[in-house]
């Protein structure tokens, strides 16, 4: 910095309003730096059809348990993180208190074959009310496990609440293809979507 610049800065900072302006500029610059640090990582290969900038954060870890066709546990830096796959809803698995749906176990096995024991990079949007990370699950080659489950008839494109949980616009078309081919859940004449099943069967006891 030369002598004339030093004199200019000294003259400006001598005035109270100038010192305030300088502080605002410095805070704004610091804020931009923070925003950049929080921007989503784009290192992993992204699925086609939508922008990776839609994701809020990424997680890298190893899959240690698959609970059902759309939920699993990831170990990230020694901590267990529960993951709910975005944009899909798999048939429910029953327990002694609540009946499950047809293909619930088949859906879980299909997801297990795709990701169990693997180290994966997730692109996540948020945490849901159960404190699960809501994420897309990219696979080698640019596909996602979310899409694979729907294409194989192992999950629905999640249109609960008129599609308010839908992140991937490719999924409804994949579901239609699976329907026409009679894949998985579409072997049934009138399969009940999981969000309807949870309400009618589990809450209203009208299975």
C-alpha positions as CSV (number, residue, x, y, z in Angstrom):
1,X,0.0,0.0,0.0
2,X,1.6,3.4,-1.0
3,X,1.8,6.6,0.9
4,X,-1.1,8.3,-0.9
5,X,-3.4,5.4,-0.2
6,X,-2.5,5.5,3.5
7,X,-3.3,9.2,3.7
8,X,-6.7,8.6,2.0
9,X,-7.6,5.8,4.5
10,X,-6.5,7.9,7.4
11,X,-8.6,10.8,6.3
12,X,-11.7,8.6,5.8
13,X,-11.4,6.8,9.1
14,X,-11.1,10.1,10.9
15,X,-14.8,10.7,10.3
16,X,-17.4,8.6,12.3
17,X,-19.6,7.9,9.4
18,X,-16.7,6.6,7.4
19,X,-15.6,4.2,10.1
20,X,-19.2,2.8,10.2
21,X,-19.2,2.4,6.4
22,X,-15.9,0.5,6.6
23,X,-17.2,-1.8,9.3
24,X,-20.3,-2.6,7.2
25,X,-18.1,-3.5,4.2
26,X,-15.8,-5.7,6.2
27,X,-18.8,-7.6,7.7
28,X,-20.3,-8.1,4.3
29,X,-17.1,-9.5,3.0
30,X,-16.8,-11.9,6.0
31,X,-20.4,-13.0,5.3
32,X,-19.7,-13.9,1.7
33,X,-16.8,-16.0,2.9
34,X,-19.1,-17.9,5.3
35,X,-21.7,-18.5,2.6
36,X,-19.1,-20.0,0.3
37,X,-17.9,-22.4,3.0
38,X,-21.4,-23.7,3.5
39,X,-22.2,-24.2,-0.2
40,X,-22.8,-27.8,-1.1
41,X,-19.9,-30.0,-2.2
42,X,-20.2,-30.9,-5.9
43,X,-17.3,-33.4,-6.0
44,X,-19.4,-36.5,-6.4
45,X,-21.1,-37.4,-9.7
46,X,-24.6,-36.0,-9.7
47,X,-27.8,-37.7,-11.0
48,X,-29.1,-36.2,-14.2
49,X,-32.4,-34.2,-14.3
50,X,-31.9,-31.6,-11.6
51,X,-29.3,-29.3,-10.1
52,X,-27.0,-30.4,-7.3
53,X,-27.2,-26.9,-5.9
54,X,-30.7,-27.9,-4.6
55,X,-28.9,-29.9,-1.9
56,X,-28.1,-28.1,1.3
57,X,-25.3,-30.4,2.5
58,X,-23.4,-33.6,1.8
59,X,-22.6,-36.6,4.1
60,X,-20.0,-39.3,3.5
61,X,-20.1,-42.5,5.4
62,X,-20.6,-46.3,5.4
63,X,-24.0,-47.9,5.4
64,X,-24.3,-50.2,8.5
65,X,-28.0,-51.0,8.5
66,X,-31.0,-50.9,6.2
67,X,-34.3,-50.6,8.1
68,X,-36.7,-50.7,5.1
69,X,-36.9,-49.7,1.4
70,X,-36.3,-46.1,2.0
71,X,-34.5,-45.8,5.4
72,X,-31.0,-46.7,6.5
73,X,-28.2,-45.8,8.9
74,X,-24.9,-44.3,7.9
75,X,-21.8,-44.0,10.1
76,X,-20.2,-40.6,9.6
77,X,-17.0,-39.9,11.5
78,X,-17.9,-42.5,14.1
79,X,-21.5,-41.2,14.6
80,X,-24.7,-42.9,13.5
81,X,-26.9,-40.8,11.2
82,X,-30.4,-42.0,10.2
83,X,-31.3,-41.3,6.6
84,X,-34.7,-41.1,4.9
85,X,-34.4,-41.3,1.1
86,X,-35.8,-38.2,-0.6
87,X,-38.8,-38.2,-3.0
88,X,-39.7,-41.9,-2.5
89,X,-41.9,-43.9,-0.1
90,X,-41.4,-47.7,0.2
91,X,-44.0,-50.2,1.4
92,X,-44.1,-50.4,5.1
93,X,-42.6,-53.3,7.1
94,X,-44.8,-54.6,9.9
95,X,-44.1,-55.3,13.5
96,X,-46.0,-57.1,16.3
97,X,-48.2,-53.9,16.8
98,X,-48.7,-52.8,13.2
99,X,-49.3,-54.8,10.1
100,X,-46.9,-54.4,7.1
101,X,-47.5,-54.2,3.4
102,X,-46.9,-56.6,0.6
103,X,-43.3,-56.2,-0.8
104,X,-42.1,-54.5,2.3
105,X,-39.4,-57.0,2.9
106,X,-38.6,-57.3,-0.8
107,X,-38.1,-53.5,-0.9
108,X,-35.7,-53.6,2.0
109,X,-33.7,-56.4,0.4
110,X,-33.5,-54.5,-2.8
111,X,-32.1,-51.5,-1.1
112,X,-29.7,-53.7,0.9
113,X,-28.3,-55.1,-2.3
114,X,-27.7,-51.5,-3.6
115,X,-26.0,-49.9,-0.7
116,X,-25.4,-52.1,2.4
117,X,-21.8,-52.0,3.6
118,X,-20.7,-49.4,1.1
119,X,-19.2,-46.0,1.6
120,X,-21.4,-43.5,-0.1
121,X,-21.8,-39.7,-0.6
122,X,-25.2,-38.4,0.1
123,X,-26.8,-35.1,-1.1
124,X,-29.1,-34.0,1.6
125,X,-31.8,-31.4,1.9
126,X,-33.0,-31.2,5.5
127,X,-33.8,-33.1,8.7
128,X,-37.4,-34.3,9.1
129,X,-39.5,-34.3,12.2
130,X,-37.9,-37.6,13.3
131,X,-34.4,-36.1,13.0
132,X,-33.6,-38.1,9.9
133,X,-31.5,-36.7,7.1
134,X,-33.6,-36.5,3.9
135,X,-31.2,-37.3,1.1
136,X,-30.6,-38.4,-2.4
137,X,-28.3,-41.5,-2.7
138,X,-26.1,-41.1,-5.8
139,X,-24.7,-44.4,-7.3
140,X,-21.8,-44.9,-9.7
141,X,-22.7,-43.9,-13.2
142,X,-25.0,-40.9,-12.3
143,X,-28.1,-42.8,-11.1
144,X,-29.5,-42.8,-7.6
145,X,-30.7,-45.5,-5.3
146,X,-33.9,-43.5,-5.0
147,X,-34.5,-43.9,-8.7
148,X,-33.5,-47.5,-8.7
149,X,-36.1,-48.3,-6.0
150,X,-38.9,-46.7,-8.0
151,X,-37.9,-48.1,-11.3
152,X,-37.8,-51.6,-9.8
153,X,-41.3,-51.2,-8.4
154,X,-39.9,-51.3,-4.8
155,X,-41.1,-47.8,-3.9
156,X,-43.6,-45.1,-4.9
157,X,-42.7,-41.7,-6.1
158,X,-43.7,-39.8,-3.0
159,X,-46.7,-37.7,-4.0
160,X,-48.1,-37.3,-0.4
161,X,-49.5,-33.8,0.1
162,X,-49.7,-33.2,-3.7
163,X,-46.0,-33.9,-4.2
164,X,-44.7,-31.4,-1.5
165,X,-41.9,-33.9,-0.7
166,X,-40.9,-34.5,-4.3
167,X,-37.3,-33.3,-5.1
168,X,-36.6,-35.3,-8.3
169,X,-38.9,-34.6,-11.2
170,X,-37.7,-37.8,-13.0
171,X,-39.4,-40.1,-10.5
172,X,-43.1,-40.0,-11.5
173,X,-42.2,-41.1,-15.0
174,X,-40.1,-44.0,-13.6
175,X,-43.1,-45.0,-11.5
176,X,-45.3,-45.1,-14.6
177,X,-42.8,-47.3,-16.4
178,X,-42.7,-49.7,-13.5
179,X,-46.5,-49.8,-13.4
180,X,-46.8,-50.7,-17.0
181,X,-44.2,-53.4,-16.6
182,X,-45.9,-54.8,-13.5
183,X,-42.7,-54.5,-11.5
184,X,-42.6,-55.2,-7.7
185,X,-45.5,-53.5,-6.0
186,X,-47.3,-53.1,-9.3
187,X,-47.9,-56.9,-9.5
188,X,-50.8,-56.2,-7.1
189,X,-54.2,-55.1,-8.6
190,X,-54.7,-52.2,-6.3
191,X,-51.5,-51.4,-4.2
192,X,-52.1,-49.0,-1.4
193,X,-49.5,-46.1,-1.2
194,X,-47.6,-46.1,2.1
195,X,-48.9,-42.6,3.2
196,X,-52.5,-43.9,2.8
197,X,-51.6,-47.1,4.6
198,X,-50.1,-45.3,7.6
199,X,-53.2,-43.3,8.0
200,X,-55.9,-45.8,7.3
201,X,-54.3,-48.9,8.7
202,X,-52.1,-47.7,11.5
203,X,-54.1,-44.7,12.7
204,X,-57.6,-45.6,11.8
205,X,-57.2,-49.4,12.2
206,X,-58.9,-49.9,8.9
207,X,-56.6,-52.4,7.2
